[in-house]
């Protein structure tokens, strides 16, 4: 089962960083949510709300230009 990036707990994310995991590895292992159409949202230049651990569910993103209801 896929675990999307927004489903990571802060402790899990901090552990990945401490282990030296790159953004490319994080993006591959924990993809962006299916409703997000931002190009490479899980990257250093991607979605700041997502990579800043502010996105907790789809409702958070509904006003974003990259939100896609049909996925």
C-alpha positions as a Markdown table, in Angstrom:
| # | Residue | x | y | z |
|---|---|---|---|---|
| 1 | Unk | 0.0 | 0.0 | 0.0 |
| 2 | Unk | 1.3 | 3.5 | -0.9 |
| 3 | Unk | 1.9 | 5.9 | 1.9 |
| 4 | Unk | 1.6 | 9.4 | 0.5 |
| 5 | Unk | 3.9 | 12.2 | 1.7 |
| 6 | Unk | 1.1 | 14.0 | 3.6 |
| 7 | Unk | 0.5 | 10.9 | 5.6 |
| 8 | Unk | 4.0 | 10.9 | 7.1 |
| 9 | Unk | 4.1 | 11.7 | 10.7 |
| 10 | Unk | 6.6 | 14.5 | 11.6 |
| 11 | Unk | 8.8 | 12.0 | 13.5 |
| 12 | Unk | 9.0 | 9.8 | 10.3 |
| 13 | Unk | 9.9 | 12.8 | 8.2 |
| 14 | Unk | 12.6 | 14.0 | 10.7 |
| 15 | Unk | 14.0 | 10.4 | 10.8 |
| 16 | Unk | 14.3 | 10.4 | 7.0 |
| 17 | Unk | 16.1 | 13.7 | 7.1 |
| 18 | Unk | 18.5 | 12.5 | 9.9 |
| 19 | Unk | 19.2 | 9.4 | 7.8 |
| 20 | Unk | 20.3 | 11.6 | 4.9 |
| 21 | Unk | 17.4 | 10.7 | 2.6 |
| 22 | Unk | 17.4 | 12.9 | -0.5 |
| 23 | Unk | 14.3 | 14.7 | -1.8 |
| 24 | Unk | 14.4 | 12.5 | -4.9 |
| 25 | Unk | 14.3 | 9.4 | -2.6 |
| 26 | Unk | 11.4 | 10.9 | -0.6 |
| 27 | Unk | 9.5 | 11.7 | -3.7 |
| 28 | Unk | 9.9 | 8.2 | -5.0 |
| 29 | Unk | 9.0 | 6.4 | -1.7 |
| 30 | Unk | 6.3 | 8.8 | -0.6 |
| 31 | Unk | 4.5 | 10.4 | -3.6 |
| 32 | Unk | 2.4 | 13.5 | -3.6 |
| 33 | Unk | -1.3 | 13.0 | -3.0 |
| 34 | Unk | -3.4 | 12.0 | -6.0 |
| 35 | Unk | -5.3 | 15.3 | -6.0 |
| 36 | Unk | -2.1 | 17.3 | -6.4 |
| 37 | Unk | -1.0 | 18.1 | -9.9 |
| 38 | Unk | 1.9 | 20.4 | -8.9 |
| 39 | Unk | 4.9 | 19.3 | -10.9 |
| 40 | Unk | 7.3 | 17.5 | -8.5 |
| 41 | Unk | 5.4 | 18.8 | -5.5 |
| 42 | Unk | 7.7 | 16.6 | -3.3 |
| 43 | Unk | 11.0 | 18.5 | -4.1 |
| 44 | Unk | 12.9 | 21.4 | -2.7 |
| 45 | Unk | 11.1 | 23.7 | -5.1 |
| 46 | Unk | 7.8 | 22.0 | -5.0 |
| 47 | Unk | 4.7 | 22.7 | -2.8 |
| 48 | Unk | 5.9 | 24.4 | 0.3 |
| 49 | Unk | 2.7 | 23.6 | 2.2 |
| 50 | Unk | 3.2 | 19.9 | 1.4 |
| 51 | Unk | 6.9 | 19.7 | 2.2 |
| 52 | Unk | 6.4 | 21.9 | 5.2 |
| 53 | Unk | 4.0 | 19.3 | 6.6 |
| 54 | Unk | 1.0 | 21.6 | 6.7 |
| 55 | Unk | -1.1 | 19.5 | 4.3 |
| 56 | Unk | -3.0 | 16.9 | 6.3 |
| 57 | Unk | -5.9 | 16.1 | 3.9 |
| 58 | Unk | -7.5 | 17.0 | 0.6 |
| 59 | Unk | -9.6 | 19.8 | 2.1 |
| 60 | Unk | -6.4 | 21.8 | 2.8 |
| 61 | Unk | -5.6 | 21.9 | -0.9 |
| 62 | Unk | -9.0 | 22.7 | -2.4 |
| 63 | Unk | -8.2 | 26.4 | -3.1 |
| 64 | Unk | -4.9 | 25.6 | -4.7 |
| 65 | Unk | -4.4 | 26.1 | -8.5 |
| 66 | Unk | -2.8 | 22.6 | -8.6 |
| 67 | Unk | -5.8 | 20.9 | -7.0 |
| 68 | Unk | -7.5 | 18.3 | -9.2 |
| 69 | Unk | -10.8 | 16.9 | -7.8 |
| 70 | Unk | -10.9 | 14.1 | -10.4 |
| 71 | Unk | -8.1 | 11.7 | -9.8 |
